[in-house]
Amino acid sequence: MTSVSFQKPSKVSIIGTGRVGSTYAYTLLLRGTADEICLINENKEKALGESMDLNHAMSLVERTTIWAGSMQDVVDSDLVVISAGTAQKPGETRMDLIKKNAAIVGDIAEKVGRLAPNAILLVVTNPVDVMSYVVWIRSGLAPERVIGSGTMLDTARLRYVIGDELGINPQSVQASIIGEHGDSEIAAWSRATITGTSLRNWALSESHLQSMFEEVRDAAYNIINLKGATFYAIAVAMVKITEAILRDLRSVYSVSCYLDGEYGVTGVYLGTPAVVGREGILRVIELPLSREELEAFKKSAGTVKQAIQSLNLRPASLYGRMLRKVSGFGFSKELDIEPQHLPPHLSTGQPGDVATSIETGVQDVENIQSKSLYLKKPKPINARRPRRTKHM
């Protein structure tokens, strides 16, 4: 006798459809990674326009449901990607964006934590290590379920530069950028290899290695000065992380993850190789660094910690209690959602628990309250690909 089991369609919600978010959605579509993509943006017309443009390619690619939604449509998402925030401008460092983007990202994270507590959160907004920490604190999710894009793009840049210099395929290069995704990042040269042989055996001088590292570290500044923003390579990196999560590939990528004693560092998000799968970060890989590299890594951690401390963050529950005292109403009323329709929260297990409502302050309350502005909400999808199992 043969029975048919159905796999739940995969849903990715993208919050922020600027150049990074929209390019990521486009790359998802080309690769057929997700069954459903929900685009959310403060400028509703922008999200709707992106969804229309992407849908017009549907006869040429694998079928994907793409639509423009609002914050409450993150419910049932497998992955929520946060790419909203102020973009880096010429002459700015990523750390210059910290206070503006912490307010935006923190507000989003708290809403997503209540609406989609079973989702994995992928953070791309810069400074990404600090923003990943903000998302973890404000969402209330377990740290392994919040991932930052971290130094994955820096690592890809380093492998490209090495491969280009030596005339070999970058995919044959094993080398990592770790630490902050920013000025204090470190190239782990002591662990860099090509098919098992040390990179130092390839007749590259220390000055040559330093020159390549500086090219990688300063790449974003150079690209921003030339064209205004970086978005192609980071979109590909985001899709690779997405595939690892949705397909439980358990791939190893240099992402921003919470450190709890690794490298002698605790209580901060930093870029390091980690195993990424369906439940988020499955294992943090601690590279055996040289003494100089380890010292530089700890210094990088100090830079990020100092930035985090400047924000005076409080857990989501405190924001919720403050809102209830000031406004007199709870989470479900502000979102116009009945409590029984809320998914169970991982911390409480109670679908109607409104003890941690959201903080107002970012100008997208109107996005949440309005249900009628988006016309492209899809019909329910019940199943994707049937899988037949035989019973003996």
Residue pairs with C-beta under 8 A, 6 or more apart in sequence:
1 390
1 391
2 388
2 389
2 390
2 391
3 388
3 389
3 391
4 386
4 387
4 388
5 386
5 387
5 389
6 382
6 383
6 384
6 386
6 387
7 383
7 384
7 385
7 387
8 383
8 384
9 35
9 36
9 381
9 383
9 384
10 33
10 34
10 35
10 36
10 78
10 79
10 246
10 384
11 34
11 35
11 36
11 37
11 38
11 76
11 77
11 78
11 79
12 28
12 33
12 34
12 36
12 37
12 38
12 77
12 78
12 79
12 80
12 81
12 242
12 246
13 37
13 38
13 40
13 69
13 73
13 74
13 77
13 79
13 80
13 81
13 116
13 119
14 21
14 24
14 25
14 37
14 38
14 39
14 40
14 81
14 83
15 21
15 40
15 41
15 71
15 74
15 80
15 81
15 82
15 83
15 84
15 108
15 112
16 40
16 41
16 81
16 82
16 83
16 84
16 85
16 125
17 25
17 39
17 40
17 41
17 46
17 47
17 50
17 83
18 41
18 83
18 84
18 87
19 87
19 229
19 231
20 83
20 124
20 229
20 231
20 234
20 235
20 238
21 39
21 41
21 81
21 83
21 84
21 124
22 39
22 50
23 231
23 232
23 235
24 81
24 83
24 124
24 234
24 235
24 238
24 239
25 37
25 39
25 50
25 54
25 66
26 54
26 235
27 235
27 236
27 238
27 239
28 34
28 37
28 64
28 239
28 242
29 37
29 54
29 57
29 61
29 64
29 66
30 61
31 239
31 243
32 61
32 62
32 64
33 239
33 242
33 243
33 246
34 64
34 79
34 242
34 246
35 64
35 65
35 381
35 384
36 64
36 65
36 66
36 67
36 378
36 381
37 54
37 64
37 65
37 66
37 67
38 67
38 68
38 69
38 73
38 74
38 77
39 47
39 50
39 51
39 66
39 67
39 68
39 69
40 47
40 68
40 69
40 70
40 71
40 73
40 74
40 367
41 47
41 50
41 68
41 84
42 84
42 363
42 364
42 367
44 68
44 70
44 367
44 373
44 374
47 68
47 69
47 374
48 68
48 374
48 375
48 376
50 68
51 66
51 67
51 68
51 376
52 376
54 66
55 66
55 376
58 64
58 66
65 378
65 381
66 376
67 374
67 376
67 377
67 378
68 374
68 376
69 374
69 377
70 367
70 368
70 370
70 371
70 373
70 374
71 108
71 111
71 112
71 115
71 335
71 364
71 367
71 368
72 115
72 335
72 336
72 337
72 368
72 371
73 377
74 80
74 111
74 112
74 115
74 116
74 119
75 115
75 116
75 343
76 116
76 343
77 116
77 119
78 119
78 120
78 245
78 246
79 119
79 120
79 121
79 122
79 242
79 245
79 246
80 112
80 116
80 119
80 120
80 121
80 122
81 121
81 122
81 124
81 238
81 242
82 105
82 108
82 109
82 112
82 121
82 122
82 123
82 124
82 125
82 131
82 135
83 124
83 125
84 104
84 105
84 108
84 125
85 97
85 100
85 101
85 104
85 105
85 125
85 126
85 131
86 97
86 100
86 101
86 104
87 229
88 94
88 96
88 97
88 126
88 220
88 224
88 229
89 224
90 224
90 225
90 228
93 182
93 183
94 126
94 127
94 128
94 181
94 182
94 220
95 127
95 130
95 182
95 183
95 307
97 126
97 127
98 127
98 130
98 307
98 310
98 311
99 310
99 311
101 125
101 126
101 127
101 131
102 130
102 131
102 134
102 311
103 361
103 362
104 125
104 362
105 123
105 125
105 131
105 134
105 135
105 138
106 134
106 135
106 137
106 138
106 313
106 359
107 138
107 358
107 359
107 360
107 361
107 362
107 364
108 135
108 362
109 121
109 134
109 135
109 136
109 138
109 139
109 316
110 138
110 139
110 140
110 316
110 319
110 320
110 356
110 358
110 359
111 335
111 358
111 368
112 119
112 121
112 139
113 138
113 139
113 140
113 141
113 316
113 345
113 356
114 331
114 342
114 345
114 356
114 357
114 358
115 335
115 342
115 343
116 343
117 140
117 141
117 343
117 344
117 345
117 346
117 347
118 343
118 346
119 145
120 145
120 146
120 147
120 245
120 279
120 280
121 135
121 139
121 141
121 145
121 146
121 147
122 147
122 148
122 149
122 238
122 241
122 242
122 245
123 131
123 132
123 135
123 146
123 147
123 148
123 149
123 256
124 148
124 149
124 234
124 238
125 131
126 181
127 180
127 181
127 182
127 304
127 307
128 148
128 149
128 150
128 181
128 256
129 148
129 150
129 180
129 181
129 182
129 256
129 268
129 269
129 270
129 271
129 304
130 269
130 304
130 307
130 308
130 311
131 148
132 146
132 147
132 148
132 150
132 256
132 257
132 258
132 269
133 258
133 268
133 269
133 304
133 308
133 313
134 308
134 311
134 313
135 146
136 143
136 146
136 258
136 269
137 313
137 314
137 315
137 316
138 313
138 315
138 316
138 319
139 146
139 316
140 315
140 316
140 317
140 345
140 346
140 347
140 356
141 346
142 280
142 346
143 257
143 258
143 260
143 281
144 257
144 258
144 279
144 280
144 281
144 282
145 279
145 280
145 281
146 258
146 269
146 280
147 241
147 255
147 256
147 257
147 276
147 280
147 281
148 181
148 255
148 256
148 257
148 269
148 271
149 181
149 234
149 237
149 238
149 241
149 255
149 256
150 181
150 254
150 255
150 256
150 257
150 269
150 270
150 271
150 272
151 176
151 177
151 178
151 179
151 180
151 181
151 185
151 254
151 255
151 256
151 271
151 272
152 237
152 240
152 241
152 253
152 254
152 255
152 271
153 181
153 230
153 233
153 234
153 237
154 177
154 181
154 185
154 216
154 217
154 219
154 254
154 271
155 175
155 176
155 177
155 253
155 254
156 170
156 233
156 236
156 237
157 177
157 215
157 216
157 219
157 233
158 173
158 175
158 176
158 177
158 187
158 212
158 213
158 216
159 170
159 171
159 173
159 174
159 175
160 170
161 212
161 215
161 216
162 170
162 173
162 175
162 192
162 194
162 199
162 212
163 169
163 170
163 171
163 172
163 173
164 170
165 204
165 208
165 212
166 194
166 202
168 194
172 194
172 195
173 192
173 194
173 199
174 191
174 192
174 193
174 194
175 187
175 188
175 189
175 191
175 192
175 193
175 199
176 187
176 188
176 191
176 192
176 254
176 272
176 273
176 287
177 185
177 186
177 187
177 188
177 216
177 254
177 271
178 185
178 186
178 188
178 254
178 270
178 271
178 272
178 273
178 287
178 297
179 185
179 186
179 270
179 271
179 272
179 296
179 297
179 300
179 301
180 270
180 271
180 300
180 301
180 303
180 304
181 256
181 271
182 303
183 217
184 296
184 299
184 300
184 303
184 304
185 217
185 271
185 300
186 293
186 296
186 297
186 300
187 209
187 212
187 213
187 216
188 287
188 289
188 293
189 199
189 200
189 209
189 293
190 288
190 289
190 290
190 293
191 287
191 288
191 289
192 198
192 199
192 200
193 199
194 202
199 209
219 230
220 230
223 229
223 230
224 230
237 253
240 251
240 253
241 253
241 255
241 276
243 249
243 251
244 250
244 251
244 253
244 276
244 277
245 276
245 277
245 278
245 280
246 278
247 278
248 277
248 278
249 276
249 277
250 275
250 276
250 277
250 282
251 275
251 276
251 277
252 273
252 274
252 275
252 276
252 285
253 273
253 274
253 276
254 271
254 272
254 273
254 274
255 271
255 272
255 274
255 276
255 281
256 269
256 270
256 271
257 269
257 270
257 272
257 274
257 281
257 284
258 268
258 269
258 281
259 265
259 266
259 267
259 268
259 269
259 270
259 272
259 284
259 301
260 266
260 267
260 284
262 272
262 284
262 286
263 272
263 286
263 289
263 294
263 297
263 298
263 301
264 294
264 298
265 297
265 298
265 301
267 305
268 301
268 304
268 305
268 308
269 304
270 297
270 300
270 301
270 304
272 284
272 285
272 286
272 287
273 285
273 287
274 281
274 282
274 283
274 284
274 285
275 281
275 282
275 283
275 285
276 282
289 297
316 356
317 355
317 356
319 356
319 357
319 358
319 359
320 331
320 354
320 355
320 356
320 357
320 358
320 359
321 355
321 356
322 359
323 357
323 358
323 359
323 360
324 330
324 357
327 334
327 360
329 357
330 354
330 357
331 342
331 354
331 356
331 357
331 358
332 338
332 339
332 342
332 352
332 354
334 357
334 358
334 360
334 365
334 368
334 369
335 358
335 368
335 369
336 368
336 369
336 371
339 351
339 352
339 353
339 354
340 351
340 352
341 351
342 351
342 352
342 353
343 351
344 350
344 351
345 351
345 353
345 356
348 355
